[in-house]
Amino acid sequence: MNIKSRFRTRTTALFYLVATVSLLAQVGLAVKKEDFKTCDQAAFCRRHRTFADTVAKQNEALAKGPSAPSTASPYTVLENSVHLDGHTLVASVQHGADKVPLKLEVFFLESGTVRVRVQEVSPLRPRFDDAQKYVLRDQGSSLPYASPDSIKLVSDAVDGLAVHTVSYTAENSTFAVRLTEKPWALEYLQNGKPAIQLNTKGFFHFEHLREKPDAEVDGVDDGWEETFRTWTDSKPRGPESFGLDINFNGYDHVYGIPEHASPLSLKNTRGGDKDSYDQPYRLWNLDVFEYEDDSPMALYGSIPFMVAHNAESTVGVFWLNSAETWIDVTREKTSAFSSLFRRGGSGKAPVVGTHWISESGVMDVFLLPGPSTADMYKQYTELVEQTPLPREFAIGYHQCRWNYLDQEDVLTVNAKFDEYKIPYDVIWLDIEHTDGKRYFTWDSAKFPDPVAMQEKLAAGGHQLVNVVDPHIKHDSDYRIWKEANENGYFVKSKDNTDNYQGWCWPGDSNWVDYFNPNASKWISEQFHLDKYAGSTRNLFVWNDMNEPSVFNGPEISMEKDIKHHGGWEHRDVHNIFGMLYHKATADGLRTRESPSTRPFVLSRAYFAGSQRYGAIWTGDNAANWEHLRASVPMILSNNIAGMHFAGADVGGFFGNPDPELLTRWYQLGIWYPFFRAHAHIDTKRREPWVVGEPYTSYIRDSIRERYRLLPYWYALFREASVSGMPIVRPMWMEFPKETSLFADDSAFMVGSSIMVVPVTDSDSSLPTDVRFPTQENWYDFHTHTTYLAPLKRQFLADLSSTLVFARGGSIIPTRERHRASSALMKRDPFTLHVFVGRNGKATGKLYIDDGESYDYEKGAFIERELLFARGKLVSRASPATAKSEPSAEQTEFLRKMAKVRVERIVVVGMRNPLTKATVTEDGETREIELAYGGAKKDSECVIRDPAVLVGNDWEITLS
């Protein structure tokens, strides 16, 4: 090594040391907000907000005039341009001054979903339009468009304005969309009234591509170059952003668009009232450590899917764009705009107005009409697909920290779980397990025999997860870097010549360009057993830092003007970068064995479509009560947006929770779909036994509760994989007509059967309000005390108790035998808990497969529909079970499960005293004497060992 090289290496190492120390020193401090842009500091957001303000003032003046109200939008539909082309309504839209024609296309899907696209008719340069390739089902090639024969177009004049109405019938429903020409506006009609409205405020603005002018753009600077702190964005294509107002007529509440640490019902971002934000919600994946609670700041993931709900219907909007996006939210109790064209009622209906602004790409938005929540999720998942069934171990408990010190430490922690009889499924290793932050390697001094370590864990049914971040250490002796460099697989600099280089945990780093199909395939192969030395089939992966996080980049990320495969700038693809790494990792794990097995990959960054590849979590939270509370709306918002397999770091990543906070976090964390404890390297050890009694026992009880309920959780994941319905749900989703629940995130539903009311206050002497909705029985999940709803009541919950309630009318399956891991429960018998509804009925489902292969796609599963009515419990195969010819995989699975039985049935809420149960199975009948018990005297009727098999049809009659 020459003198210059040694000097450069030492300088880089010194900078890296200083940068790392600086990052670690920030632990316990609040987020550095100055590191991240506001709308005013993002030129395109500032331009569109200014444009909207100007139009809004002009609208006010027009509304006072004697003629019919209109908007001051300068964009109109060109005369005689509106026509049907198959399943598409086509029109030309033009700005009155710019005279650059835009193509407006409105596509109609069989389900009632409407897709609206806008871009230049003849763009000066191509716009990025590949988001659909990475996000939509089958790359968008198989969307079920409506038959042209079912679509009718009627053109007319209303209030002197040219109006074109398209109506069509699909799936036994009639849908209608109305396009107005001057100015252009589009309305989705429900029962003849506008529900979703586009450009009815006139905020639509589309910056056409152009040659670089001498003057400023739109009277605002930074159109061709923009500086934030010390970084300058060269913007070689100039301004190319667009914005659109989307208004929900008749709705008070909107939800979704994660990820933000904000309440469930999205707040106003303009208007100035005390509860409003002063910034729009931002979607731009960022590494924000110890993020601020109650804020619209961008965080690690971005899903541009928004849901509106009222007592009559649920609708959705999916804004398909992977560039930086800002969304303003406003509410108008009496909106002149709801009757902009003197249609749709008195104009006094509530309206939630939203203003969507994206920096680049094409405008591509989907309108989902519902009208039920289930209908809307069916429409959404036909676009982006459902959450697939995960590995069964993945819904167990995960134990993680940065970092377990070495192989001995890992095995000691494993043994401690056995010693304290606490079940767990996965232990995790962070970046310190590697050889100098070189991923796909091990520190041989700390982990001399990683295979033996994994085999020891696997003997108890436990798995290992290693972190594999996307930054690749710049080291010519490092095989991964060398191969990627030789093959040209790295992201390029802005001039598209050299590799882009930045700093992350290893120091100087490069990033693989997943938009290059060859590079993506190559990185997938690095996870194969023959490439990843020291890995076994029991090793799984954690993708961290994949926003991507770049320590010396603007907003701790990549510069927007660097180049990806195909010549696209990072600004175009930033929000899907992390998802493509997530996909590549999952592909690698899935294909490392033959036949393929289901992968497990956790990702910090995500986008719409990430649900196909694994789980996510809410990032670097803090050990405080505020972040405990914030985790609920954050995980609910992710579930609303289709990212179901979501969790938060139990205990908080930064800081040291006191025993009460840690206990309460476990009591809540068992109800996250993804359940993992995690902690920063500078925190004290906090495994469940470290905190001491009585807290260890409280935490053990909570984790055991999770394992008891794994059959229920797995059935919920099955439901999500079929219907797209969220796994954890806001209260309004199960009780859609109860307006008092529409903004409530103090409680939530796990599936349709369990209500969780987390205790999130440090003072357990304070009562917790619980609202029992609808005309139904509710039961304390542990004592079976009955509450007759509707009812609002206060509870005092000491640290040993939780507020969890079963909904009357539910049947909940459990497995009651305490095991060390979920793998050791596979042949355990089941208990069925029947919580009788006010009508004397209850329903539920039980779903079982092998938990790891794809054999369930060939019928290798058991799915039972359970019905209790008139004192009789019946188990029948679900319609999905029926197969004319059973596959070999199905036959083998059923053979393995042939002796698995139901060992106990607990019936809660029976009104009449009963003495016996008559069991009918396989044409044989037997009687069993009933027992009574429960925490409250005789609160439950128990059928001990009915010995019915889970794979059989059977009936049990109580008398």
HURA-V532081 format. One record per helix or strand of 2 or more residues. SS is the DSSP state (hx for helix, st for strand). FROM is the first residue (numbers start at 1). TO is the last residue. If there is no record, write none. Layout:
BEGIN
ss = {SS SS}
from = {FROM FROM}
to = {TO TO}
END
This chain:
BEGIN
ss = {hx hx hx hx st st st st st hx hx hx st st st st st st st st st st st st st st hx st st hx hx st hx st hx hx st st hx st st hx st hx hx hx st hx st hx st st hx st hx hx st hx hx st st st st st st st st hx st st hx st st hx hx st st st st st st}
from = {3 33 39 43 75 83 88 102 114 131 137 148 151 161 173 185 193 205 226 231 242 253 281 305 314 325 336 351 363 373 392 397 407 426 431 450 463 471 479 502 507 517 539 554 565 570 601 610 615 625 646 649 659 675 695 710 728 731 739 748 754 768 777 786 791 803 810 822 830 842 855 862 872 879 888 901 916 924 931 940 954}
to = {25 35 41 63 77 85 95 109 120 135 140 150 158 170 180 190 198 206 228 233 249 256 283 309 319 332 339 358 368 384 395 399 419 429 433 459 467 473 486 504 512 525 543 556 567 590 603 612 617 640 647 650 669 677 708 723 730 734 741 750 757 772 780 788 795 807 814 825 835 848 858 869 877 881 896 908 921 929 933 949 958}
END
